[in-house]
């Protein structure tokens, strides 16, 4: 939310750079998930890219973040940035559900 309020230009660029730095240093699974969502939806001035979204969601999922696991499952289910793979979708949904992600508990 704070990034959305950062305005345009330099403030937003610095915010994105901070997120990317935290995510690339494997320090913050939440940053990975936020970047995945930003790429999936084309937020914060980024061009939409399902491939980049999958990359960030996968890193967040591997780091154990349930939201990233859920989003990665959805990418596999809906063939966004990866070939449709219902087995992988179920695996990631299951991982997220085990951590208490309400939307993944089906």
C-alpha positions in Angstrom: 0.0 0.0 0.0 2.8 2.4 0.8 4.2 2.0 -2.7 0.9 2.9 -4.2 1.0 6.1 -2.2 4.5 7.0 -3.1 3.3 9.0 -6.1 4.9 9.0 -9.5 8.5 9.2 -10.6 11.4 9.1 -8.2 9.4 8.1 -5.1 7.8 5.1 -6.8 11.1 4.1 -8.5 12.9 4.2 -5.1 10.1 2.1 -3.6 10.3 -0.5 -6.4 14.1 -0.6 -6.0 13.8 -1.2 -2.3 11.3 -4.1 -2.9 13.5 -5.6 -5.6 16.6 -5.4 -3.3 14.8 -7.0 -0.4 13.4 -9.8 -2.7 16.7 -10.4 -4.5 18.6 -10.7 -1.3 16.1 -13.4 -0.2 15.4 -11.4 2.9 11.7 -10.8 2.4 9.2 -13.3 1.0 6.5 -10.6 1.2 8.5 -8.4 -1.1 8.7 -11.3 -3.6 4.9 -11.7 -3.4 4.2 -8.0 -3.9 6.5 -7.9 -6.9 4.8 -10.9 -8.3 1.4 -9.2 -8.0 2.8 -6.0 -9.4 4.1 -7.8 -12.5 0.9 -9.9 -12.9 -1.3 -6.8 -12.8 1.0 -4.2 -14.2 1.0 -2.1 -11.0 3.3 0.8 -10.0 4.2 1.6 -13.6 5.4 -1.9 -14.5 4.4 -3.5 -17.7 2.3 -6.7 -17.1 4.4 -9.8 -17.3 3.1 -13.2 -16.3 6.6 -14.6 -16.7 8.0 -12.1 -14.2 5.1 -12.7 -11.9 5.7 -16.4 -11.9 9.4 -15.8 -11.2 8.6 -13.7 -8.1 5.8 -15.9 -6.9 8.0 -19.0 -7.2 10.7 -17.4 -5.1 8.2 -16.3 -2.5 6.6 -19.7 -2.5 9.9 -21.5 -2.0 10.6 -19.1 0.9 7.5 -20.4 2.5 5.1 -17.4 2.1 1.5 -18.8 1.8 0.2 -15.9 -0.3 3.0 -16.5 -2.9 2.2 -20.2 -2.8 -1.5 -19.5 -3.4 -0.7 -17.1 -6.3 1.7 -19.5 -7.9 -0.9 -22.2 -7.7 -3.3 -19.9 -9.5 -0.8 -19.1 -12.2 -0.4 -22.9 -12.9 -4.2 -23.4 -12.8 -4.9 -20.6 -15.3 -1.8 -21.1 -17.5 -0.4 -17.6 -16.8 3.3 -17.5 -17.5 3.6 -21.3 -17.2 1.9 -24.2 -19.0 -1.3 -25.3 -17.4 -0.5 -27.9 -14.8 -3.3 -28.9 -12.4 -0.9 -31.1 -10.4 1.4 -28.2 -9.7 -1.5 -26.0 -9.0 -2.8 -28.4 -6.4 0.6 -28.8 -4.9 1.0 -25.1 -4.3 -2.6 -24.6 -3.1 -2.0 -27.5 -0.7 1.2 -25.8 0.6 -0.7 -22.6 1.1 -3.6 -24.3 2.8 -1.3 -26.1 5.3 -0.1 -22.7 6.4 -3.7 -21.5 7.0 -4.3 -19.5 3.7 -8.1 -19.3 3.8 -8.6 -19.1 0.0 -6.4 -22.2 -0.6 -8.4 -24.4 1.8 -10.7 -26.1 -0.6 
